[in-house]
């Protein structure tokens, strides 16, 4: 009997703007948006410094969510959404 080979896992295509967001989030920044996913802001959790990513927009956030890379959670105030990196199953 021939053994079946497992297909290699292929990472989803991620744009440069999306890679930048993911890199900042893994370095301790929290992504915040308005309720519609627009106006993204990266906030440093240690010193509350805010950075507005120039190349990221609502479509970047939507693409990361659809790929299962980030998940929404409650924001700092009722009109914001905080996004967190999705924990991978081990």
Secondary structure, 3 states (H helix, E strand, C coil): CCCCCCCCCCCCCCCHHHHHHHHHHHCCEEEEEECCCCCCEEEECCCCCEECCCCCCHHHHHHHHHCCCEEEEECCCCCEEEEEECCCCC
